[in-house]
Amino acid sequence: MTRPSFFEVNRRALLKSMAAFGGAATTGTFVGIEKAFAQETFNVTLQLGWLATNGILGEVVADEKGFFAEEGLNLEIVAGGPNVDGVASVASGRANLGQISSSPSLMLARSAGLPVKCIAAGYQQHPFTYFSLKDNAVNTPQDLIGKRVATNGTARILLRALLATNGISEDDVEIMVMGSDMAPLMTGQVDVVTGWKTNTSALAVLGDQRNDMTLWDAGIQLYANPYYVTDETLNEHPEQVNGMIRAIAKGWGYAYDNREEAVDMLVKRYPNMDRAKELETIDLVLDYSFNKETAAKGWGTMTPENWQAQIDIYDQLGQFENGAPSLEDVMTLSVLEATEAARPKYG
């Protein structure tokens, strides 16, 4: 399935979101949330940054296997999309848990004044990749020099960050705007296209001529599918937030051990998904979810050092109109520390 670009939350949208947040806080939205919290079962509304994909495999499995119910939680998954500001939905109280495609969106949101904070990282490395063909391969950032690179307009900042990190002038690369279609690479219109490595359907057109250079290996090490809540939810309902992460972690652990069954659960919940494609992709999805870091510290782990490096590079590129947010405002390890015993340590 087509994945979102990196900035579901751009600076202009964030300003609008701040206004929406302020209005919601004064019109009783939080009253409704508090009523839900007061119930015996805590209602979890998980707001996605985009449409449902295999990125929520663990959540679906956790729901199907009763892991949320074991925590006294009732899960509702709300899809995002091109006209849905998922971060604003969480910030305003319409949802109390969010998952978004990429970590920079949360840094930008916090800088713009939205009180959201990351509590876990779904993918340990970001799948965003620069695709070329083997007969004109791009294997290192330096190979981009002189190339025509087609990328989403909102992901252009990633290319700028990559070039800056590797000491390459933007004048040495011809940057072109593209959608999700990979065909221009096959027809020779461009030398490089970009997308998520887990988007096997879109990548099928490249066949066995495909050559990959991941954003992570090129020096920009972002998290994908980060989970976040508001400061208020974290402060007032820490046990329920811990339960959310325990349930999700168990779901991903079950998927790791029972891959075909997990895909069947996902396709049952979302019949528009192609079972064969999801079976083809699940090993790759789980490779992003579990690695040597999770083997040591459990599913969902993340480090302050990685987050600070992300904040620093985006600050250097002038992306924070209101100044760089503090590390403490962007992320917390408190939930991961509280749930460490329950989070599977695979890798």
C-alpha positions, -999 to +999 in steps of 0.1 A: +000+000+000+011+036-006+027+050+025+024+086+036+051+112+031+071+123+061+052+154+069+016+146+075+020+175+099+036+204+081+042+238+097+011+254+082-012+226+093+003+227+127-007+263+132-042+254+123-040+224+146-030+246+175-062+266+170-082+235+168-066+222+200-074+253+219-110+252+207-115+216+216-102+221+250-129+246+257-158+228+242-159+197+263-138+173+242-118+163+273-150+159+293-160+131+269-126+115+272-128+117+310-161+098+309-144+071+289-116+070+314-141+066+342-155+034+328-144+000+340-129-006+306-106+021+293-114+031+258-083+034+236-087+053+204-056+048+182-053+075+156-032+065+126-013+090+106-024+073+074-046+045+061-043+011+078-013-009+066+009-038+078+024-012+102-004-020+126+000-057+124+008-060+161-022-039+171-046-060+152-031-092+165-032-078+201-069-070+197-077-104+181-058-123+208-074-104+237-042-087+249-059-053+251-088-069+270-064-084+295-052-049+303-087-036+308-086-018+275-110-016+245-093-007+212-106+013+183-084+020+154-091+052+134-075+056+100-059+087+089-055+099+053-046+130+032-072+152+048-068+139+084-044+156+108-037+127+132-015+147+156-042+173+160-067+146+167-046+133+196-037+168+208-074+178+209-085+147+228-105+131+200-080+102+203-058+092+232-030+073+214-014+081+181+009+064+156+025+084+128+048+074+100+079+093+110+096+107+141+102+143+126+065+149+126+064+148+164+094+171+167+077+196+144+044+193+163+061+199+196+079+229+183+046+243+171+031+240+206+011+207+204+015+188+237+024+154+223+052+131+233+066+099+219+065+068+242+077+040+219+092+034+184+074+008+162+102+004+136+138+005+148+150+018+115+131+039+089+122+020+057+125+052+036+148+043+007+164+057-025+158+033-053+180+031-084+186+005-111+216-019-110+231-006-142+232+030-128+233+021-091+233+046-062+250+028-033+264+058-013+253+094-009+282+105-031+267+084-059+239+109-059+261+136-074+250+144-109+219+123-106+182+131-112+164+123-079+126+122-078+111+124-044+078+135-028+077+173-023+072+169+015+101+145+017+125+169+000+138+179+034+150+144+039+172+146+008+184+180+020+193+165+053+211+135+036+231+158+014+241+182+043+251+153+065+274+139+038+289+173+027+272+173-007+260+206-022+223+206-033+235+222-066+252+188-074+219+170-075+189+176-098+158+172-075+124+165-091+090+161-075+072+128-079+041+109-065+041+073-056+046+060-091+080+042-096+076+040-134+098+071-142+128+052-130+121+023-154+115+047-183+148+066-177+131+099-168+150+099-135+179+081-119+165+076-084+130+074-069+121+072-033+096+053-011+092+029+017+110-004+014+080-022+029+057-010+000+062-041-020+032-035-043+045-002-056+081-016-059+070-046-080+075-026-112+112-024-105+116-061-106+151-077-101+168-045-114+161-027-082+190-013-062+185+001-027+201+028-005+182+033+027+180+067+044+192+051+076+224+038+059+229+072+043+233+088+077+197+101+085+185+077+112+149+083+119+123+062+137+092+050+119+058+043+133+064+061+166+036+060+192+026+091+211+002+105+236-005+140+251+012+151+283-022+151+300-029+115+291+006+104+302+004+123+335-032+114+345-034+078+332+000+063+333-012+028+340-035+027+311-007+041+288+016+014+301-012-012+294-015+001+258+022-005+252+022-039+269-007-051+248+008-038+215+042-053+223+026-086+230+008-084+197+040-078+178+057-106+197+029-130+188+031-119+151+069-126+152+062-162+163+030-168+142+035-149+110+010-165+087-017-164+114-009-128+120-013-119+083-047-138+083-058-116+112-048-085+094-065-094+062-096-104+080-098-070+097-089-052+064-102-073+035-088-047+010-053-060+017-037-086-005-029-117+016-002-129-008+015-095-008+013-093+030+028-127+034+056-116+010+062-085+031+058-097+067+094-108+072+107-074+062+081-057+084+093-078+114+129-071+106+122-034+110+103-041+142+129-063+159+167-060+157+197-062+181+183-032+200+150-049+207+169-082+215+185-063+244+157-039+255+125-052+240+101-042+213+095-005+210+128+006+224+144+040+214+173+061+226+176+097+237+208+100+216+190+092+184+162+116+191+187+144+200+205+138+167+173+142+148+164+174+166+199+188+159+199+181+121+164+196+117+174+226+137+205+231+115+182+230+084+159+256+099+128+235+102+117+248+136+100+282+132+095+285+169+129+271+179+140+235+185+120+216+210+137+201+240+145+164+241+123+160+273+093+175+255+096+153+224+101+118+240+101+099+273+115+065+283+091+062+313+066+039+296+093+017+281+109+014+315+076+005+332+068-022+306+102-037+299+094-071+315+064-075+292+079-064+259+093-093+238+131-093+233+135-106+198+161-096+173 
